[in-house]
Amino acid sequence: MADTTDTVENRSEIVFLYDAVDANPNGNPLSGANRPRIDPQTQQAIVTDVRLKRYLRDQLEDDGHGVYIRNVQEEGNQYTRGQLLEDRLKEVDPDDYDLEDDEETERFRDDIFGEFLGKSVDVRYFGATMSVDTDDEYAEHLPDHFTGPVQFSPGKTMHAVNENEEYDSLTSVIATQEDKQQGGFDLDDHRIQYGLIRFHGLVDEHGAEDTKLTSDDVERLDTLCWRAIKNQTISRSKVGQEPRLYCRVEYADESFHLGGLDKDLALDDERSKPDEELRNVRDLAVDIETFVSRLENASEQIERVRVVASDVLTFSHEGDDGGPGVLYGALEDALGADAVEVVDVYDEHTATIPDDS
C-alpha cells in the first residue's frame, strides 16, 4: 500500500525528449490509414499525452505494480474495470464496520481509498474515471473520478517532419494455403523519417493529496519514463524510438513552478541539419542556453534537478558543444553541484520494484 505519510509537498516540472526513426510515434485512427499525427500548419509530428501514459502504465504493470487502467488489447487482460475494482477492495469487508456510525463510516471510506490507491499506482499518478458498476456499499463511498496530479501536455517534435515515402505503400508477398500462389497486398504503412519529440509534464502537490501520491512515486518517474520508451516501443510501427533527455526540476516553494521549460530547449540551427535532412539523433544539437539561464534565475526556488541524457545527444551552451557532460556541467554551474543529481536509470529502478515478500 502507498505510504500516505510521505505525500508530495512541492511541485515538480518535467521535460522529456525521445526520438523516432522510421516509425509512427502516434497514429491517428480517424485518418483512415492510421497515419502519424502531424500539425498541418507547422508539419510537426504530435504525440498525445494518452499515448505516453499508455507506455508508462504498461511499464508499471511489467514492473509488478498494480495498474487499474490496463491495456485491454493485451491477451489475458479479461477483467472489466468494475471486476478489477471489486477484486482490489475485497479485503475491505463492509461487515467489519458499523456503517450506522459516522466515525466507522469514515474509517470504512478511508480504508477503501487506501486499499484502492495502494493497489493502483497509475491512479495515484494520472487519476481515473470511476464510472463502473460495483457494490453499492463501495460505490457510494468512492468519488466518480480521481484527478491525477501528474499530467503531460501533448508532445510535439522540435522540428518539421517528413513522412517516409518508402513506407507509403509497402508490398508483401504471401503464399495462400489453398493454391500456394504468390500475391501482394497494400499494408498502407505510414511513418516519419525522423522526429525528436518534446514533452512537458507537471507534478501538482495539491492534487497529490487526493490520490496519495508519494515522494517515492515521483522518484519512480525518474527511471520509469526512460525505461518505458526503451521497453514498450517494440511493436512493428513503434520500434525505432529511444529516450534522449529526462529532466525533473523539483521546486523548493509550494505552488511555484517556472512553466514552459520544454520550450526553452531548441535545436541549434548552426549545429543541426535542416529539418528535411534530419534522419537520426546525430544530425542535430540541442541548444540549452535559455533553459539553463531560466533555471539559474530561479535557483533559490529550486530544491534539486534530477536529469539523465543519452550519450549520443549533442548539447550546445555558450559556444561549447558536446555530450551529456555539457548539460550536466552547465546545470551544476548554474545551480550548484549539490542541487544536480544524474539519474542512474538501471541501478535506481530496482529500488522501485514492489516487494512481494
Beta strands, then each sheet from edge to edge (+ up, - down):
strand 1: 12-23
strand 2: 27-28
strand 3: 35-36
strand 4: 46-47
strand 5: 127-129
strand 6: 145-147
strand 7: 150-152
strand 8: 155-157
strand 9: 171-175
strand 10: 182-186
strand 11: 192-203
strand 12: 241-251
strand 13: 266-267
strand 14: 285-287
strand 15: 302-309
strand 16: 314-317
strand 17: 320-322
strand 18: 340-342
sheet 1: 4+ 8- 11+ 1- 12+ 15- 18-
sheet 2: 2+ 3-
sheet 3: 4+ 8- 11+ 7-
sheet 4: 5+ 6-
sheet 5: 9+ 10-
sheet 6: 13+ 14- 16- 17+
end
